[in-house]
Amino acid sequence: MDKNKIKIIIGCIILIIAIILRLVLYSDNSNENNDSFVETKYFFIDNYVAFSYKNNSIKYLSYEDEGILKNKFNVYSDGNYLGNYYVRKMPSGLKLVDNNNNFIDYNGYLIGSSYYDSTRVSNIITDTNILGANSIANGILKQENISATYDFETTNFIRYSADINNDGLNEYIYLLSSKPLTSDIEYSILFTYENNEYNVISKEIDKSSAGYQLTIVGLLDINNDNQLDIVVAKSKFSHDIECYEIYKSNNMKFKLLKGCI
């Protein structure tokens, strides 16, 4: 047989074997980057906001969205598991509904997740009796070049406490905000403070009273990595309009996943 033909036949055989090996070795992983095989998960934060999560991407939703209406949620009240229910937003407030269309009575602040298994959720614990408040507050004001001095009469200073990184101990997030119309500079700063180091999560600084004030409205594990992520409401100083920011946490380092729309 001609040597060139033999080389062609051998090359074809090698190519076929390579294709078969690729199919066998990688077929189980072929769906990892295919969005159609990734489950979309849905969340709601009390009356505030509903959103979906897929492939590290977040989309804000109406409570009338099909994904919210059709999914049952693992519902938590003040951080404690309440049950698995549908959710409906009505003029009278948020309603929980069971399989028989019965309304479920509840008290407390609700967070819901469409995960099949449980989701880490924390109650929002706040404290205004902060040890070293003057030093911490004035330190962040200096770092952000805000020409103001901490004064409890004209400033709101809040500490949020939760076991964010799941180590069995509470971590802290601080919120320092000027009270409206009490300062030439309106500001609201959400930050962490540890080992004399400040890390700003979100901030609004404005001289026209048109900026935002910040509030944490949700502490929950959105991406199922056992770290509590945060949902932040932004309310305009002189208006009732709100929007939301969602931050992913990684051992108390926060990355913006979804900003205001």
Salt bridges, closest charged atoms under 4 A:
GLU39 OE1 - LYS41 NZ 3.90
GLU66 OE2 - LYS70 NZ 2.59
ASP127 OD2 - ARG159 NH2 3.06
GLU144 OE1 - LYS203 NZ 2.49
GLU204 OE2 - LYS234 NZ 2.62
ASP225 OD2 - LYS248 NZ 3.93
GLU245 OE2 - LYS234 NZ 3.14
